[in-house]
Amino acid sequence: MTLAVGKAVVASQHYISSLIGLKILEKGGNAFDAALAMSAALSIVLPHTGGLGGDGFLLAYTPNGIVAYNGSGKSPKNFDVEAFLKEKPIRGPLTITIPGLVDLWNWTFQRFCKLSMKEILEPSIRIAKEGFHINKELANAIANFNYQDEDWLRIYGNKKLGDVITQKEQANILEAISRDPNNFYNDLAKELVKGLKRKGVKIEEEDFNEHRGEEMQTISLKFLDYKIHELPPNTQGITTLEILKLYEENGLNKLDFYDEKRIIEHLKIAAIAYKDRDRYIADPKFMDADPVELLKKTHVLESVKLDIEGDTTFLAAADKEGNMVGIIQSLFHPFGSGVTVNGIVFQNRAIGFSKKKGLPNSPLGGKRPLHTLSITFAEEDDRKILLGCTGGDLRPQIHSEVLENIICYEMDLANAIDMPRWMLTNWDEEYEFIFEKRLSIKSRKAKALDYFSRSVGICNSIEYSNETYKGYSDLRSEGVSLSIF
């Protein structure tokens, strides 16, 4: 946990990543260069949270406006829908979608970067070749992982806290990407597809060859005096906006932070927003509702009665040129599908599809599933806040609670992130929830967590105001923020 203040800042979930980002800025790179370098580093040092086999999204504020990119992949064209619906797998071959992170790197590099791709990726290539010491987060992820894949076991199976681990296969792939990122979806894809097919994945080279992410327009909402931006579908970003809308409409911003009524009503709001998410949000090409119109819906809060985890990593960088860049990347669950080829662990994003037919988010070949990744950006006059977090399905609640702390309770960035959180974890039949035991909640449906628990998400954030940046890394993790002053 650190708070960094200066003319340029970086924040990420691992000290190696943050240090690399800072060095890129000192070398003359901008925030986009630093963000890509940090993204690559996290792919190596926190491989359970995201990497070459996963997806990523970008949201950035620039002097020319806000830019956003959807780096999520589709299911293979030959995706076995019937087998997926029958088995409802959590890991394994049926859960794999095309990874989009490298495409996001390429899009960003072509439009915004100042350094060469070789300069950006060199630090991560070196770490992958020479090795790094396993930290607590990765050690815990390895110890708790139980999917049997011989290639995963060869790399991670006997590794513990403090051990040195190398990623030489990924180093070779990163070197090929540094020459041309398109190599990942063309020449490199040949061997990756062979390996995936050998492990039962119904996938073809064309699935890689044809992958393209998409530039997006954010969706936004006025919340009190702030304008809040989120990523549009297929992400769940709109769910954050709906929670904030209902929070203000029902006057919860007038209640004391520790008021148990506020907490319970907040859980009701979350239940409404998540049910809307599960009914309407999907790949935009398959949605039957306009996201903007969804935000205009009116709900009766009393209709919800309450008796009162996923793995990701978010990084952010800001530079002296006025750029604030956030990238969120993930394999979804820790180590994703578990299926490992040429050192790359592939994501299990297909489990984001609905488990029944007839819905906008029902499974289909060549379709993007509902995606839990999102990034939020808030602005009011000269103040700008870029926020992201781990948390999977819980992300909209984490984003909304931190923003409420800043906007409604006038907390500074560090306090807003450090304050205790509570999260609805089941909104289908049983309204179950968790809370950090710094709060006092009495309910048979509530589970108390440790004082600063990873289960309520890990935030990294950058704020700009008064010509100064502040970067903050959540003390629930081993993250670090660093600055140039």
Order of alpha helices (4+ residues) and beta strands (2+ residues): beta-beta-alpha-alpha-beta-beta-alpha-alpha-alpha-beta-alpha-alpha-beta-alpha-alpha-alpha-beta-beta-beta-alpha-alpha-alpha-beta-beta-beta-beta-beta-beta-alpha-alpha-beta-beta-beta-beta-beta-beta
